[in-house]
Amino acid sequence: MPDTGSPMPPILANAPLLTVVLVEDSLTIRRQLLHRLDAVPGLAVVGEAGDEATAIALVAHLRPDAVLLDLSLAQGGSGLAVLRTLRRQGYAGQVHVLSHQTEAYRPAVLAAGANGFFDKAEELDDMLRQLTGAELPAPAPLDPLALRERLAQTVRLALRDGSEVIVHAVVGPPAELAALAAQLAVVLEPGDLIGWTGSPENGCLCVVLVDPDEALPLRERLDALAPGSRRGRALLPDDALSAGGLIALAELRALGLASA
């Protein structure tokens, strides 16, 4: 994208809806991508696919503004083959290809007509900026209702997929937790959650990690950013099977009212 010398405008709430078809065969990664896409104002995922045939049929039927396309698909399928078919059929919308093998395949993907080629682990925000043509809003902690709704969705998918979910409750001074929340909201992985269990003034922050990666040493971050906090955690399915059960037990443990 050319440098105009001025920052891109923020995404406007009344901007026309940008429709997207997401093509990703891994349900775990698709869930993580959907969580991130759902947080972008003005963007709507209107279809999902995990294989070549479904992807091509969905795009032909829905005619979305954009397609986010995994390079490797189910049943030995190829995102590159989908891209070539879509362009051959006259699809003129944006197509952004996501992969962990960006450099090796970049020339072929761009030559086939992709608008962008991004590392799905490291460059998701770069892709969203190119897709929307705007700066993304800074991530913010979820309010209590949204936190429980999103965690309930995460629990259902994790029980189906066998994913690991850890719910951390952090109790401490509200100002300290607000600064911690702002820092963690930026560095958490797509699909992880952060939000308040009540009003921020009550001083309890919830951090949900899905299939946690040791690259995010949460304990070390908490020690550095919220040294005065108390912490507890609950695991799915060992400790509870519901969003409310996980949050409540993690809070009790943070308050010292339940054993770990």
C-alpha positions in Angstrom: 0.0 0.0 0.0 1.6 3.4 -1.0 2.6 5.7 1.8 0.4 8.8 1.6 2.2 10.6 4.4 -0.9 10.7 6.6 -2.4 8.1 9.0 -5.3 6.0 7.8 -8.7 7.0 9.2 -10.2 5.0 12.0 -12.9 2.5 11.1 -16.3 4.3 11.2 -19.3 2.7 12.8 -21.5 3.8 9.9 -19.2 2.6 7.1 -20.7 0.2 4.6 -20.5 -3.4 5.9 -17.5 -5.4 4.6 -18.5 -9.0 4.0 -15.9 -11.8 4.2 -15.8 -15.5 3.5 -13.2 -17.3 5.8 -11.5 -20.4 4.3 -9.6 -22.3 7.0 -9.5 -26.1 7.5 -8.3 -26.1 11.2 -11.3 -25.5 13.5 -9.0 -24.3 16.2 -7.4 -21.6 14.0 -10.7 -20.7 12.5 -12.2 -20.1 15.9 -9.2 -17.8 16.8 -9.6 -15.9 13.5 -13.3 -15.5 14.0 -12.8 -14.0 17.4 -10.4 -11.5 16.0 -12.6 -10.7 13.0 -15.7 -10.3 15.2 -13.9 -7.4 17.0 -13.5 -5.3 13.8 -16.3 -2.8 13.4 -18.0 -2.9 10.0 -16.8 -6.3 9.1 -19.0 -9.4 8.9 -18.1 -13.0 8.2 -20.9 -14.3 6.0 -19.5 -17.8 5.2 -16.9 -20.4 6.3 -15.2 -23.2 4.5 -12.5 -25.8 5.1 -12.1 -27.3 1.6 -11.7 -26.2 -2.0 -15.2 -27.1 -3.3 -17.1 -25.5 -0.5 -14.9 -22.3 -0.7 -15.5 -21.9 -4.4 -19.2 -22.6 -4.1 -19.6 -20.1 -1.2 -17.8 -17.3 -3.0 -19.9 -17.8 -6.1 -23.1 -17.8 -4.1 -22.4 -15.0 -1.7 -20.1 -12.7 -3.7 -18.4 -11.3 -0.6 -16.2 -8.2 -0.6 -13.2 -10.3 0.5 -12.0 -13.8 1.0 -9.5 -14.8 3.7 -7.9 -18.0 2.4 -5.6 -20.5 4.1 -2.9 -21.8 1.9 -3.4 -25.5 2.9 -6.9 -26.9 3.0 -8.6 -30.1 4.1 -8.5 -33.3 1.9 -5.2 -32.3 0.4 -6.7 -29.1 -1.0 -4.8 -26.0 -2.0 -5.6 -22.4 -1.3 -3.6 -21.5 -4.4 -5.9 -23.6 -6.5 -9.0 -21.9 -5.0 -7.4 -18.5 -5.7 -6.7 -19.4 -9.3 -10.3 -20.7 -9.8 -11.9 -17.6 -8.2 -9.9 -15.3 -10.5 -10.6 -17.4 -13.5 -14.3 -17.3 -12.7 -14.2 -13.5 -12.6 -14.2 -12.9 -8.8 -12.9 -9.3 -8.4 -13.0 -9.0 -4.6 -10.1 -8.9 -2.3 -8.3 -12.2 -1.6 -5.8 -12.4 1.2 -3.9 -15.6 1.7 -2.8 -16.7 5.2 0.0 -19.2 5.9 2.9 -20.1 8.1 5.0 -20.4 4.9 4.9 -16.9 3.6 8.3 -16.4 1.9 8.4 -19.7 0.0 5.0 -19.3 -1.6 4.7 -15.5 -1.8 5.7 -15.1 -5.6 3.2 -17.8 -6.8 0.4 -16.5 -4.6 0.8 -12.9 -5.7 1.2 -13.9 -9.3 -2.1 -15.8 -9.1 -4.0 -12.6 -8.1 -3.9 -12.4 -4.3 -4.1 -8.9 -2.8 -1.9 -9.9 0.1 0.0 -12.8 1.6 0.4 -12.8 5.4 1.8 -15.0 8.2 -1.4 -16.0 10.1 0.5 -16.0 13.5 2.4 -12.7 13.2 0.7 -10.5 10.5 -3.0 -10.7 11.2 -3.4 -7.1 12.1 -1.4 -6.0 9.0 -3.8 -8.1 6.9 -6.8 -6.4 8.6 -5.4 -3.0 8.0 -4.9 -3.7 4.3 -8.3 -5.4 4.1 -10.2 -2.5 5.7 -8.0 0.4 4.6 -8.2 1.8 8.2 -6.4 1.7 11.5 -7.8 -0.9 13.8 -9.3 0.2 17.2 -7.2 -0.6 20.1 -8.2 -3.9 21.8 -10.2 -3.3 25.0 -11.3 -5.6 27.8 -14.7 -7.2 27.5 -17.5 -6.1 29.8 -18.9 -8.8 32.1 -21.8 -9.9 29.8 -19.6 -10.1 26.7 -16.9 -11.9 28.6 -19.4 -14.6 29.7 -20.9 -14.9 26.3 -17.6 -15.3 24.6 -16.2 -17.7 27.2 -19.4 -19.8 26.8 -18.7 -20.1 23.1 -15.0 -20.9 23.8 -16.0 -23.6 26.2 -18.4 -25.3 23.8 -15.8 -25.3 21.0 -13.0 -26.5 23.4 -15.1 -29.4 24.7 -15.8 -30.4 21.1 -12.2 -30.0 19.9 -10.4 -31.1 23.0 -8.7 -27.8 23.4 -7.2 -26.6 26.7 -8.7 -23.6 28.3 -7.4 -21.9 31.5 -9.3 -19.1 33.1 -7.2 -16.7 35.3 -8.7 -14.3 37.8 -6.6 -11.4 38.9 -7.7 -9.3 41.9 -6.0 -6.1 42.9 -6.1 -2.3 42.9 -8.4 -1.0 40.1 -5.8 1.4 38.6 -3.2 -1.3 38.5 -5.5 -3.8 36.9 -6.7 -1.2 34.3 -3.0 -0.7 33.2 -2.5 -4.5 33.1 -5.7 -5.0 31.0 -4.5 -2.4 28.4 -1.1 -4.2 28.1 -2.5 -7.7 27.9 -5.2 -6.8 25.4 -2.5 -6.0 22.9 -0.4 -9.1 23.3 -2.9 -11.9 23.8 -3.3 -14.4 20.9 -6.4 -14.3 18.7 -9.0 -16.4 20.5 -7.8 -15.6 24.0 -10.0 -13.3 26.0 -9.6 -10.6 28.6 -12.4 -8.9 30.4 -13.9 -7.7 33.7 -16.0 -10.0 35.9 -17.8 -7.0 37.3 -17.3 -3.3 37.2 -13.6 -2.3 36.8 -13.9 -0.5 40.2 -14.4 -3.8 41.9 -11.0 -4.9 40.8 -11.3 -8.4 39.2 -9.9 -9.0 35.8 -10.3 -12.3 33.9 -7.8 -13.6 31.4 -8.7 -16.7 29.3 -6.0 -18.6 27.5 -6.9 -21.2 24.8 -4.2 -23.8 24.2 -1.7 -21.5 26.0 1.7 -21.0 24.4 4.7 -20.6 26.6 5.7 -17.6 24.4 3.3 -15.7 26.6 4.6 -16.1 30.2 1.5 -14.8 31.9 2.9 -15.1 35.4 6.0 -13.0 34.5 3.8 -10.3 33.0 1.6 -10.2 36.0 4.6 -10.0 38.4 5.9 -7.0 36.4 2.7 -5.2 35.7 0.5 -6.0 38.7 2.8 -6.9 41.6 0.1 -6.2 44.2 -2.4 -8.5 42.6 -3.8 -11.9 43.8 -4.4 -14.6 41.3 -6.4 -17.8 40.9 -7.2 -20.0 38.0 -9.6 -22.7 36.9 -9.1 -25.3 34.1 -11.6 -26.8 31.6 -12.7 -29.6 32.1 -10.9 -30.5 35.3 -12.4 -27.8 37.5 -15.7 -26.8 35.8 -17.6 -27.2 32.5 -19.3 -23.8 32.2 -18.2 -20.2 31.7 -19.8 -19.2 35.0 -18.3 -22.1 36.9 -14.8 -21.4 35.6 -15.0 -17.7 36.4 -16.4 -18.2 39.9 -13.9 -20.8 40.9 -11.0 -18.7 39.5 -12.3 -15.7 41.5 -12.6 -17.7 44.7 -9.1 -19.0 44.4 -7.8 -15.5 43.8 -9.5 -14.3 46.9 -8.1 -17.2 48.9 -11.6 -18.7 49.5 -11.0 -22.0 47.7 -8.0 -24.3 47.4 -6.2 -24.7 44.1 
